[in-house]
Structure formats: C-alpha cells, structure tokens
Amino acid sequence: MARDVREAAVEAAMIVQLGKASVAWTRADLEAKIEGHARVLIDVGTGDGRFVYRSAGAHPDTYCIGVDPAGERMREVSWRAGRKVARGGRPNALFVVASVQALPEELTGLAHTLTLNFPWASLLSALVLPEAPVLEALRRLVRPGGELIALLNQSVFDDRAYAARLGLPELSDARVEDALRPAYRAAGFEIRGSEIVEGDMPHQTSWGQHLTLASGRRTRLLTAEAIG
C-alpha cells in the first residue's frame, strides 16, 4: 500500500505527487492502478503535468504517467486528477517525482508510448549529443515494440551561436542518421522517423505552446521503436 514518503525514507521507492503530499509507491501499488487499462503512456520531463492530465481525459483506456524532478510543479494538476471524475478527476493519471538520471525501477518495462515534449537543459543535451546512460535509462521504461515520441525545439539548433553557448551540436537530418541513429540503436531504440513539423503540434503542452505559439519556431518530431 502507498505510504507517506516519511514512513519510507529508509527505503528506495517511487515517489508520487498527490496534491501537496508526496507518497511512496511500490510496483504492486502501481500495477493495481494500471490493471484494466489497455495501454500505458509515460511522459518524461512532464513539467506542470497538464499534457498527462489532458491525455488521461482523452484516452480513458490509457494509464498516463508524468515524470518530473520538480514535484511542486505537479501539485495543482495532481490534486485535480485526484478529484472525483465528475469534477475533473483523472483516475488514470499519475505524477512521479524523479529525474531522468534516477528513474524509478517501478516504471521498468511499462510504457507502450514514451513521450518527451520539448525537453530542455540536461535532458535535451542527452537526447542529441547523445548520452548512452540516459538513452538506456529511457529504454528501460519501454516494453519491446513500444514507441518513443520526442518533440525537439529545432529553432534552438538553427541558431548556431545560441546552440554553441548551450553546448549543443547541430541537429540536421545528416546528424540524425550519422550520430543519433547508431547511438539510439545501441541503447535499444530504432529511429523510425525524423521530420520538421510546423503549425499544430501532435502533442500540446504548456511549455511547447509557450515556445511555438505565434513564434514561427520549428519543431523536430523524432520517433523510434523499442527493440531487443
């Protein structure tokens, strides 16, 4: 059974944000919640969690999990998700406090779909440099045959002076083929597509809308399949 995080301080456990409270969940707790759902979606770097909340409402047969190291940013939406369904509750939404460098083992092998929507800072760097430990950690979340969907702010890379200050390489079709494809394959992902998307995004997030709304910014949609 889920416990207050203070009661489980001596144990490694997955920390879940439930409004203002942080509680420790076991794999058994999580599996009990997932039971009866056809699919699992995990959104890493979920920010305020609104993408997960909306996805849970649009797809009640999918259990939607948002992961972010800043639990306080997910307080409001996790509180809303915990309400009665008639008042906007989302019993198929969960918000986990964790960084990509320390993803909980409880999430291993659950995701049919793994999303990364406009990642920033270290997560963005890890995806495009790329960094094997992070790719391998992400791969552990996804069941074989599952999909990775990443929306990357291409405009950051198009501004080479700015990208260089951030320590980011170029992000061209050639680099995707020459650098990302073999690194992703080694980590257990086969890249299936890489394209520039303009206009409406396939996933609407608060941060993504801030970046792209009326700004003319370009977005790269990168998709991959979990193999092996």
Salt bridges, closest charged atoms under 4 A:
ASP4 OD1 - ARG6 NE 2.92
GLU11 OE1 - ARG3 NH2 3.57
GLU31 OE2 - ARG27 NE 2.89
ASP48 OD2 - ARG50 NE 3.62
ASP158 OD2 - ARG218 NH2 3.06
ASP173 OD1 - ARG220 NH1 2.93
GLU177 OE1 - ARG181 NE 2.94
GLU190 OE2 - ARG181 NH1 3.29
GLU190 OE2 - ARG185 NH2 2.82
GLU225 OE1 - ARG192 NH2 2.83
